[in-house]
Amino acid sequence: MAKKKVEGREPILKLGQMITDRIGVKVTADDPEYWGLAGVVTDEMAEVALKMGVRKPKTLDEMVKLTGMEREYLKDLLQRMGEIGIIEFGWENPRHEKQYILPMFVPGSAEYLNMNMEQIREHPEVAKFFERMTFLPLEKITPMVPPGGAGIGMHLIPVEKAIEAENKSISIEHISHWLDKYDGKYAATPCSCRYSRTVLGEGCADDPEDWCIGVGDMADFMVEVQKGRYITREEVLEIFQKAEDNGFVHQITNIDGEDKIIGICNCNVEICNALRTSQLFNTPNMSRSAYVARVEKENCVACGRCVEYCPAGAVKLGQKLCTKDGPVEYPKHELPDRVKWGPEKWDVDYRDNNRINCYDTGTAPCKTACPAHIAVQGYRRAGSKSRDQIYTSGSYSYTSGTISAEDCDYWCRTGGLKLCVLSGDQRISSNRV
């Protein structure tokens, strides 16, 4: 039986078509650009939005002239459109006059529509709309994106203390630069990704509130439409520290060039729709920072801490030494600029796969066998410097009373030979100290 064609409301179809950045797509009622808006946007709102143009700020006087509507009625209608999330407000003009802006879907109205949990629960389709608009426009172009995102979506910036000693770092890669630029104008807002993915049954245990920081005009907009609250610089720094403690990633908007952002997000890679693009499509350039962490082989003791902390699963543990069968070779990550890229290269199960810490060949068996899962290699290095360092390194408090010489000897395998990792006087238990 042939599927009946769904007829859509003309103003919504036109609005979805005008905003979408999917190339060569004729929007129909079956597309997310339509059904994502249809439940929350009236035909009248759509007609007004169609007069605005995408990302072309308009004052109230200009909107009155474009629509022919009575001034106070139109003002109230535009306010309601901002509260729903289909438009945003700005004051970036010489007279600091309020302007109304029809944003793109992402970053833009897809997020704003998902920053009100009551609205999402009443119209759960907006959550799926957000997910689709971070997938469909990017599925064909992500392989062509150069490092840094090329002005698409979001840009990842590093933890500032990790680059503070780097005298070649540029200011826009520092969070402090943006806090200084928008000094005193910050608003904490709920995370649209955490909200929407929870409704889709793909959430996490994070509290969704206050993870995203609107700055400048965006802070004022979020507060005016009751989706945010003003906070101090000290509160912003507390949120950033909490995010770093949880292994979250700082991202800034990447659509206005180097001199402007509208927000700083603290993203959990497991549910962030922006980070998902590089993870799912297996194209790391999409979310790549200007800085790349590298292993210093001469200092690495395969403790695994970087593997455990990396939120994107970018590194895995392997065997540092060769086995009795010869050296172990590990695959290099394929990149789209080297081979033909398509759905067969995607990692649909990235949320599970980026938690895999080891290659199949495994890592140091003593770390795996240790009752406290302590990196014995690093523990031994600390002990080789001084007995005191064993106690102050942080490892001893966890291993005290649990280390057994028999366990260490049994599991240790170095190149097929049975060798002790810890020297005799280091294999001690608490009752012998």
N, C-alpha and C positions, 0 to 999 in steps of 0.2 A: 504494500500500500504506500503510495507516494506521500511524503511528508508535506503537510500543509504549510505554505509560506506564511510567516508571521508578518503582519502589516504593522509598521511602527508609526509613532507620532512624528509628523514631519519636522517640527522645530527641534526635537531631540535628535533626530537623525542628522539634521544639518549641523547642529552644534557638535555632535560627536565627530562628524567628518571634518569640521574646521579645526578642532583641537588635536585630533590624532596625529601622531608622527609615524604611523605605519605607512610605508611607501607603497603606492599602487593598490590600496585597499578601498573598496567601495563599501562604506559602512551600511549594514542592514540591522534589522531588529534582533538578529541572532548574535550580534557582536557585542563585546563588553563595552565598547564606546557608547552603545545605546542603552542596554539594560542596566549598566552601572549608574547611569544618570536618571533614567526614566522614573524610578521610584521616589526620588528626592527632589527633582527639578521639575517645576511646572512649565507648561508651554509658554506662559508669560515670561518667566525667568529666562527661558531659552531664547526667546525673541530679543530680550534685552541684551543677553550675553553675545548674541550674534552681531549686535551693533558695535561691540567693543573691539573686536580683533584680539588675537592672542598676544599677550604680553605688551599691550599698548595702553599705558595708563591714561585714564580719562577723569577729569574733574566732574563734579556734579553738574555744573553749568554745561559742560560739553555733552554729558549724557542726556540732559533735558533737551538739548538741541537735536541730538541724534534720534531720540525716541519720540519726542513730542508729548511726553507724559507730564502730568502735573508734578511740580518740584517736590513737595513733601511726600506725596505718594511714592514717587520714584526713590526718594531717599530711604524710605522705610523698606521698600522692596530690595534695594541694594544691600541694606543692612542684613536683611534676612538671608540673602544669597551668600553673604560673607559668613554668617553663622552656620549655615549648612555646609559651606566649604567649596562652593563652586567658583567663587571669586575671592580675591584678597585685597587688602587695603595697603596704601603706601603714601608716604609724605615726602618723597625724594624729589623736590623741586624747589626753585629759589624762594617761593612764597610759603613753603612748607604747608601747602594746601592739600587736603585729603584727596587722594585719587583712588579710583577703582580699577582693578587689574584682573583680566581673565588669564589665569596661568595655564601652562601646559599641564598634562596629566601627571607626569613624574619628572622631576620633583614638582609638586603642585597640588592640584585639586584632589588627586587620588589619595594623597596623604591627609589633606584637610578633611575630607569626607570620613576618614577613619580615625579622627581624634576626638570623637564623642561616642562613648560606649553605648549610651542609650539609643543613639541614631543607628549604630551598627546592629544592635539587637533587633531594632524595628525593621531595618532594611539590611539583612545579612549579605545581600548580593553586592554591597559596596566593598566588602572584604575581599570577595573573589575578584571584583573589578580591579582593585589595587594589585592583587597578585598577577592578574592577566596583563595589566599595563606595564608591569616590570618584566614581563616575559616576551610577549608577542612582538613588540617593537625591536627587541634586542636579539632575538634568536638567530637572525641572519647576519647582523653586523658586528657582533662581539668579536669574531675572529679577526676583524680588521682594525680593532681599536688598539692604538699604540699605548705604551706605558703612561699611566696617569689619567686615563679616561678620555682625553681629547675633548673636554668640555661636556661630556655626557654624564648626567646624573650627579654622582657624588665623588669626592676625592678624599682618599685616606691620608691622614697626617699622623706622624709618629708620636709616641709618648715623649714629651719635650725633654725630660731629664735624660733620655737616651741619646739626644743629639746636642745637649747644651754645651758640650766641649768642642763641638765641630765648628771651626771658624769659617767654614765655607757654606754653612747652611743659610738658606734664604729665609727672609722674615715670614713669608706666607706659609711656611711649613711649621711655624711655631704657634701654638694655641695662644700664647701671651700676646702675639701680634694682633690677633683678632679681638681679644678682650680689650686691648688698649684702643684699638680703632673704634670700637663701639662702647667705650667706657661708660658705665652706669646705665646701660640700656640692655638688660638681659631679662629673659622670661623662661621659666621652667615649664615645659609642656609634656603631655603624655606622649608615648611612643606609638605612632600609628601602626608600625610593624608588629609590635607586641600585642596591641589591641586586636588587629585584624587576624593575625595568625592564630590567636587564641580562639576566636570565633570559628575559624576554619578547622579547629582541632589539631593544629600544628604548633601550639604555643610552647612556652617553657615556664620555668618556675619564677621568672623575674616579675617583680612588681612593675607594671607598665608605666607608672607615674614618674614624671620629672626627669626622664633620661635625656630628653632633647632640649636644647637651649636655643631659643629664638634670640636674635640680636638685632639691634637697630629698629627699623620700621617693623620687622617681623615680630619683635617682642611686643610692640604696641598693638599690632593687629591681633596677636594671640590673646592678649589681655582683654581687648575690646570685645571679642567674640566669645569670651569666657572659656577659652581653651588653654589658658596659661596664667601664670602669676609672676609678678616681678620678683626678682631675687637679686641679692648683692653679689659682688665679685667673689667674696669669701664663700658664699653658698655655691657658686659656680665651681670653684676649685674643689670644694668638698664632693660635689657630684662627679667631677673628673677623677678624683682620687678613688672614689668608690668604684667607678667604672674600671679603672686600671687594676684595682684589687681583684675584680671579678673577671679580668681577662677580656674586657670589651674593647672595641676598636673605635677610635675617634674619627669621624668623617665630617667634612664640610661640603656645602653645596658647591657645584662646579659648573654653573651655567651662566655666570655673569662676569667672567674674566678674572684677572688676578687681584682686582681692587675691591671686590664686593662679595660678601656671602650673606645668606639670610639665616643660617643656623649652623649649630655644631651638634651632631648626633653621637651618642655613645652606644655602639651597636653590638649586639650579640650575634655572632656569625650564624648561630643555629636558626635564627628567625628573621634576620634582617633581609628585606627584599632587595636592597641595593647590593649588599655583599653576596647575596645569592647568585647574582648574575655571573660573577667570576667563578663561583664554586660549581654551580649547576652546569654552566656551559663550558666549564673546565678551561677558562681563558683568564689566567691570572692578571693580565695587563689591565683588565677592567677595573680592578680595585687596588692596583698596586700603588704603594707609597713611593715617594721620591727617594726613599732610603730602603736598602735591602740588607737584611741581617745575613752575615756569613760566618761559617764555622772556622775558627782558627785551629787547624788540625794539631798543631804542636801543643796546644793547651787543652784540647778536648779529652775528657776521660770517659766519655759516653755515659754521663750520669743520667741523661734523659730529661733534664729539667726543661730545656728548650722545647722538646717534643711535647711534654705535658702541658706547657703553658701556651704554645702557639694556637690561637683560636681557629686558624684555618687549616690545620693539619698539613702545613707546608713541609715539615720535616718528619722523618721517621728514624727510629733506631735500627742499626744493623750491627754486624760484627766488625769491630775495628781491626782485629787480627785475622789472618787467613786461617782456614781450617786444614785438616789433614788432607783434604781433597784439592787444596789450592786456594787462591784468592777468591773472595766472594765479590761478584760484580752486581751492581744495582742499576736498575733502569733510570734513564733520564726522563724528566717530565716532558712529554711531547707538547709542542707549541704550534699554534695555528699558522705561524709564518713559515713553518718548515714542511708541513704536510697538509693535504686536503682535509678540511674540517667539516663535520656535519653531526647530526644527532648521534651517530655511533660513537662519537668522541665525548659526548656529554656524560656527566656524572650525576645521574638522577638521584642516587642514594648518597649524595655528598654529606648529608647530616650524620650518617653512620660512618662513612668511609674516612672522614677527616678526624675521627676519634681513634683510628687504628694507629697505634704507637710504634709498631715494629713491622719489619719485613718478615716474610715467612721463614727466613733463615734464622730469625731470632736475634737476640742481643746477648749480653753477658748473662749467663745462667745464674750467677750468684745474685744478681739484682732481682731476678725473677724468683729465686728460691728464698731470698731473705724474708724472714717473717714480717719485718717492718718495711719491706720494699725499698730499702736504702741503696743508693748508688755506691756500692762497695769500692769502686774504682776511685771516686772522689774522696771517700772516707780514708782510703789508704794513702792518698796523696796528702791529705791533711795530717795524717799520722806520721808520714815520712819527714815532715818538717819539725814537729815537736809533739810530745805526749799531750801537752796542754791544748793543742789545737784540735785534738780529737774531741775534747769536751766542749770547746767553744764553737766548733763548726756547726753545731745544730744537729748533727747526726747522732751524737752519743746519747742524748736524752731519749731518743726513740729506740735505740738499739740496746741500751743498757739492760742487761738481764735476759736478752733474747738471742745473742750471738752464740752459736755453737760451732766449735772447731770442726766437729764431725760433719755438720751440714755444709760448711764452706768447702771442706776437702772433697766431699762427695760430689758436689755439683760443679766444681771448678773444672773447666775444660779450656785450655789455651792451646790452640793449634793441634788438638788431638792428644796433648800431653797433660798429665795431671799435675797441676802446679797450684801452690797456695797463693791466693791474692793478698791476704794479710800476712804480715810477718808474725812470728810466734808471739812476741810480746804485745801485739795489738789484738790478738784473738782472746779477748778477756770478757768475762761477764761481770755483772755488778757485784756479786758476792766475793770477787777476787780483787776489787779495786781498793 
